[in-house]
Amino acid sequence: MEELKLNTNTNFIKLIAIITMTIDHIGYVFFPDILIFRIIGRIAFPLYVYSMMIGYFKTKSLSKYIVRLLLIGIISQFPYSLLFNVYRPNVMFTLIFTLLYYYTLDKKKWWIMPILVLIPFALNFEYSLIYLFLVPIFYYFRNNGLLLSISFILFYLNYLIYPVDSFSIATFFTILCLPFILIKTNVNIKINKYFFYLYYPIHIIILLIIKYLL
């Protein structure tokens, strides 16, 4: 893996991601009218996308990486649909395409690009539009924090300038994730990599049980 100038402390970054994701999901299911839950939750997805880039450069087997995400996505799909009352693929499938997108940019396999655009839109993936912008921002500016920040803020500024609803305004606050990406952290957190895979379906199942008990 090339030496990156930005934060590569992925355990810390992913820990922040799962905490903010969980807050977002709690808000979505139990407190849909309290916007602060969704604002905090906007931090999660870009951190996952950024971590995917580091994972792409570090992995010894891209195919095994994708298979792990696919298995978690399949396991999570039924409880995910029940919890959120939606029938689109869960975010694990978006992360699979995120890895493929990094591969496409890195290897210049431009023939894959139509697939990366059409399938997520056709199947209504979570963040199907946003990931198309985040991946090249993180990939091409991975060693230039200033350009990364400017590009990132300009992209999300669109949600503030042309808001559709209050959630669009909340989406602008995704920029709060930037310090976790830009500032190198030396937090020595040793967490088994499978924790981050298993947490996704487990927390969904727990929230689903709570939802039906209330």
Secondary structure as UniProt FT lines:
FT   HELIX           10..30
FT   TURN            32..33
FT   HELIX           35..41
FT   TURN            42..43
FT   HELIX           44..58
FT   HELIX           62..84
FT   HELIX           91..107
FT   HELIX           110..112
FT   HELIX           113..122
FT   TURN            123..124
FT   TURN            126..129
FT   HELIX           130..140
FT   TURN            141..143
FT   HELIX           145..161
FT   HELIX           166..172
FT   HELIX           173..177
FT   HELIX           178..182
FT   HELIX           193..213
//
